[in-house]
Amino acid sequence: MDIVALPIVHLEDTMLQATIILIDLLFISLLTFGMYFPRHRRRDLVVAYLVVNVGVLAVAQVLATSDVGLGLGLGLFGVLSIIRLRSSEIEQHEVAYYFAALAMGLLAGLSTVPTVLTVALMALIIVVVYFGDNPRLFRTYRQQTVALDAAFADEPALITHLEELLGARVHGMNVRKLDLVNDTTVVDVRYQIGAARSLPKAPMNISDAMYGTAVLQETAR
């Protein structure tokens, strides 16, 4: 009787593991093909998300049923994640997708059976990414790095020039490089399209408005 029941138990365990794997594949397909690629159109990261998710799922399931410490396995994936994120230029929303794929792989890999909690947490990740990266959320807000062929040492003049150049309201900026010798400025700008400008046009001549060197010399006097 025991000899007959033993294969049945193993078959049930295998079916439960196959179920959680299929659930994970369903969620990662929804994340990559249903949300990420239609919104951002980067094929290389689609492959990365799929491989990361399935790889984490496979190794986590093996570590969960072996004598190897699970903490060691998770630490290795943490190191691999750091290497992957530092290897190329990745935007912040792409990092969010990356960790969503990794988290779903861990949830599925650490679960020997498809519990309601596991499925609910994976679904919660999908819902958060869907609304957090929705194109209709803050659709008028932009962020980009702008290189100007003028050196702006005066912040109000720089904001005024950026608002005229972008046709938008500047909400924040960070000057990354100010070169008074080569007469250039590199600045990170966060702005809103279609909003009223924050500063009125400065009452100064064109040379003072465009060249920070002139403003700097005037201040020194």
Secondary structure, 3 states (H helix, E strand, C coil): CHHHHHHHHHHHHHHHHHHHHHHHHHHHHHHHHHHHHHHHCCHHHHHHHHHHHHHHHHHHHHHHCCCCCHHHHHHHHHHHHHHHHHCCCCCHHHHHHHHHHHHHHHHHHHCCCCCHHHHHHHHHHHHHHHHHCCCCCCCCEEEEEEEECCCCCCHHHHHHHHHHHHCEEEEEEEEEEEECCCCEEEEEEEEEECCCCCCCCCCCCHHHHHCHHHHHHHHHC
